[in-house]
């Protein structure tokens, strides 16, 4: 790993692109708190979701966070072994985050009926702040988008199969917790894969 990064940093172009990706990433925490507090105060519409109407509303926060945190930590560990893939992921993540900020702004929604509060300690520190619980960051699902990244960037077929299995479990848990509409979850792969494709086509990697 050390040698691969040492070799990557000999490429000035790679170094500048990585610095750029990290600089863009650091912008979001400074702006996100005020943005999501405003989103929370905004009135939106409430969809009638037949799938959520069918499912019981239960608190399954711990397994949700367990899957997310384990998957992200493992993905970062694997990406650090391949500087080029890490750079690809970093820029794709920034673009996906920008998509999400924009889509939440354009699609004003109230929380689903029966929502059980999902408190993510890391998100509350780095994204949402601690002023007000955020429940209207709905379209599209950031948790689902994260798992799409995991499934796409893990290097082996076996790892990807496990990630897909965990993603199915996570999506089910998110619906049971009623923190997202089913359409929020269905849209997440579209935006995430678009972000991955844009980075590749733009020649960033």
DOTI-977945 format. One line per field, with one value per residue (C-alpha): residue number from 1; residue in three letters; z, y negated, x. Coordinates in steps of 0.05 Angstrom, whole numbers. Example, Ala and Ser with C-alpha at 12.3 -4.5 7.8 and 13.67 -1.06 7.14 Angstrom:
BEGIN
nr: c(1 / 2)
rest: c(ala / ser)
up: c(156 / 143)
north: c(90 / 21)
east: c(246 / 273)
END
This chain:
BEGIN
nr: c(1 / 2 / 3 / 4 / 5 / 6 / 7 / 8 / 9 / 10 / 11 / 12 / 13 / 14 / 15 / 16 / 17 / 18 / 19 / 20 / 21 / 22 / 23 / 24 / 25 / 26 / 27 / 28 / 29 / 30 / 31 / 32 / 33 / 34 / 35 / 36 / 37 / 38 / 39 / 40 / 41 / 42 / 43 / 44 / 45 / 46 / 47 / 48 / 49 / 50 / 51 / 52 / 53 / 54 / 55 / 56 / 57 / 58 / 59 / 60 / 61 / 62 / 63 / 64 / 65 / 66 / 67 / 68 / 69 / 70 / 71 / 72 / 73 / 74 / 75 / 76 / 77 / 78 / 79 / 80 / 81 / 82 / 83 / 84 / 85 / 86 / 87 / 88 / 89 / 90 / 91 / 92 / 93 / 94 / 95 / 96 / 97 / 98 / 99 / 100 / 101 / 102 / 103 / 104 / 105 / 106 / 107 / 108 / 109 / 110 / 111 / 112 / 113 / 114 / 115 / 116 / 117 / 118 / 119 / 120 / 121 / 122 / 123 / 124 / 125 / 126 / 127 / 128 / 129 / 130 / 131 / 132 / 133 / 134 / 135 / 136 / 137 / 138 / 139 / 140 / 141 / 142 / 143 / 144 / 145 / 146 / 147 / 148 / 149 / 150 / 151 / 152 / 153 / 154 / 155 / 156 / 157 / 158 / 159 / 160 / 161 / 162 / 163 / 164 / 165 / 166 / 167 / 168 / 169 / 170 / 171 / 172 / 173 / 174 / 175 / 176 / 177 / 178 / 179 / 180 / 181 / 182 / 183 / 184 / 185 / 186 / 187 / 188 / 189 / 190 / 191 / 192 / 193 / 194 / 195 / 196 / 197 / 198 / 199 / 200 / 201 / 202 / 203 / 204 / 205)
rest: c(unk / unk / unk / unk / unk / unk / unk / unk / unk / unk / unk / unk / unk / unk / unk / unk / unk / unk / unk / unk / unk / unk / unk / unk / unk / unk / unk / unk / unk / unk / unk / unk / unk / unk / unk / unk / unk / unk / unk / unk / unk / unk / unk / unk / unk / unk / unk / unk / unk / unk / unk / unk / unk / unk / unk / unk / unk / unk / unk / unk / unk / unk / unk / unk / unk / unk / unk / unk / unk / unk / unk / unk / unk / unk / unk / unk / unk / unk / unk / unk / unk / unk / unk / unk / unk / unk / unk / unk / unk / unk / unk / unk / unk / unk / unk / unk / unk / unk / unk / unk / unk / unk / unk / unk / unk / unk / unk / unk / unk / unk / unk / unk / unk / unk / unk / unk / unk / unk / unk / unk / unk / unk / unk / unk / unk / unk / unk / unk / unk / unk / unk / unk / unk / unk / unk / unk / unk / unk / unk / unk / unk / unk / unk / unk / unk / unk / unk / unk / unk / unk / unk / unk / unk / unk / unk / unk / unk / unk / unk / unk / unk / unk / unk / unk / unk / unk / unk / unk / unk / unk / unk / unk / unk / unk / unk / unk / unk / unk / unk / unk / unk / unk / unk / unk / unk / unk / unk / unk / unk / unk / unk / unk / unk / unk / unk / unk / unk / unk / unk / unk / unk / unk / unk / unk / unk)
up: c(0 / 19 / -46 / -89 / -57 / -62 / -136 / -145 / -113 / -163 / -213 / -203 / -239 / -191 / -131 / -154 / -168 / -100 / -65 / -104 / -84 / -11 / -13 / -44 / 7 / 64 / 39 / 54 / 130 / 134 / 93 / 110 / 180 / 160 / 97 / 131 / 187 / 133 / 98 / 164 / 173 / 102 / 88 / 36 / 12 / 42 / -6 / 3 / -1 / -7 / 13 / 77 / 93 / 90 / 136 / 211 / 238 / 283 / 311 / 278 / 284 / 311 / 254 / 204 / 233 / 241 / 167 / 144 / 189 / 176 / 101 / 96 / 139 / 98 / 32 / 52 / 74 / 6 / -33 / 3 / -31 / -99 / -104 / -172 / -148 / -85 / -127 / -170 / -109 / -77 / -136 / -148 / -74 / -81 / -142 / -111 / -49 / -93 / -129 / -62 / -37 / -102 / -104 / -32 / -49 / -111 / -80 / -16 / 25 / 94 / 131 / 119 / 166 / 224 / 218 / 275 / 288 / 263 / 299 / 264 / 312 / 257 / 211 / 268 / 282 / 210 / 169 / 205 / 269 / 336 / 334 / 307 / 287 / 211 / 181 / 114 / 78 / 39 / -36 / -47 / 7 / 27 / 64 / 1 / -41 / 6 / -4 / -80 / -74 / -32 / -82 / -141 / -115 / -77 / -121 / -118 / -139 / -71 / -34 / -81 / -70 / 6 / -3 / -45 / 9 / 62 / 18 / 12 / 87 / 97 / 48 / 84 / 151 / 125 / 102 / 168 / 205 / 158 / 150 / 74 / 22 / -25 / -82 / -43 / -40 / -112 / -138 / -99 / -146 / -207 / -179 / -150 / -213 / -253 / -208 / -218 / -293 / -296 / -262 / -310 / -372 / -349 / -349 / -276 / -265)
north: c(0 / -48 / -37 / -46 / -113 / -135 / -119 / -154 / -218 / -222 / -239 / -313 / -307 / -253 / -294 / -356 / -317 / -284 / -350 / -379 / -321 / -328 / -404 / -397 / -343 / -391 / -444 / -402 / -399 / -475 / -486 / -425 / -444 / -509 / -477 / -417 / -460 / -501 / -437 / -413 / -476 / -474 / -444 / -389 / -337 / -268 / -210 / -152 / -94 / -27 / 11 / -29 / -22 / 54 / 55 / 46 / -14 / 11 / -18 / 20 / -34 / 9 / 59 / 2 / -33 / 32 / 48 / -23 / -34 / 35 / 29 / -41 / -24 / 39 / 2 / -52 / 1 / 35 / -31 / -53 / 5 / -26 / -101 / -108 / -76 / -118 / -180 / -156 / -142 / -209 / -250 / -206 / -214 / -290 / -291 / -243 / -288 / -349 / -310 / -295 / -366 / -388 / -333 / -346 / -420 / -405 / -350 / -378 / -321 / -311 / -247 / -183 / -163 / -122 / -147 / -123 / -173 / -149 / -185 / -176 / -202 / -215 / -250 / -294 / -316 / -326 / -340 / -357 / -390 / -381 / -436 / -397 / -325 / -320 / -277 / -312 / -295 / -243 / -243 / -207 / -159 / -172 / -106 / -68 / -110 / -92 / -18 / -27 / -54 / 5 / 55 / 20 / 7 / 71 / 108 / 181 / 216 / 249 / 182 / 151 / 209 / 200 / 125 / 135 / 181 / 129 / 75 / 115 / 123 / 48 / 27 / 72 / 42 / -29 / -14 / 19 / -43 / -85 / -136 / -137 / -127 / -68 / -117 / -151 / -83 / -64 / -130 / -126 / -76 / -118 / -181 / -144 / -105 / -170 / -203 / -144 / -148 / -223 / -218 / -164 / -201 / -267 / -238 / -253 / -183)
east: c(0 / 55 / 92 / 30 / 15 / 87 / 86 / 19 / 44 / 101 / 46 / 32 / -35 / -58 / -36 / -74 / -137 / -134 / -123 / -182 / -227 / -210 / -219 / -288 / -306 / -288 / -336 / -398 / -392 / -387 / -450 / -492 / -515 / -551 / -577 / -609 / -637 / -672 / -696 / -725 / -766 / -793 / -861 / -865 / -914 / -926 / -930 / -976 / -927 / -963 / -900 / -890 / -964 / -954 / -893 / -892 / -853 / -797 / -733 / -676 / -623 / -568 / -566 / -572 / -511 / -474 / -481 / -464 / -404 / -374 / -384 / -354 / -293 / -281 / -290 / -240 / -190 / -196 / -194 / -131 / -96 / -110 / -98 / -131 / -195 / -193 / -189 / -247 / -290 / -272 / -295 / -357 / -376 / -370 / -414 / -465 / -468 / -480 / -535 / -566 / -564 / -597 / -650 / -670 / -678 / -720 / -763 / -794 / -822 / -850 / -829 / -867 / -923 / -897 / -825 / -781 / -725 / -657 / -601 / -534 / -480 / -428 / -477 / -501 / -430 / -405 / -468 / -532 / -507 / -541 / -593 / -653 / -667 / -667 / -723 / -736 / -671 / -710 / -700 / -655 / -629 / -557 / -551 / -572 / -524 / -467 / -481 / -481 / -411 / -391 / -420 / -388 / -317 / -301 / -251 / -272 / -336 / -342 / -337 / -388 / -437 / -432 / -441 / -503 / -532 / -518 / -549 / -613 / -616 / -602 / -656 / -706 / -686 / -692 / -763 / -781 / -755 / -798 / -742 / -748 / -802 / -790 / -779 / -722 / -687 / -702 / -673 / -607 / -572 / -590 / -557 / -498 / -482 / -489 / -437 / -390 / -400 / -389 / -322 / -299 / -324 / -295 / -226 / -214 / -185)
END
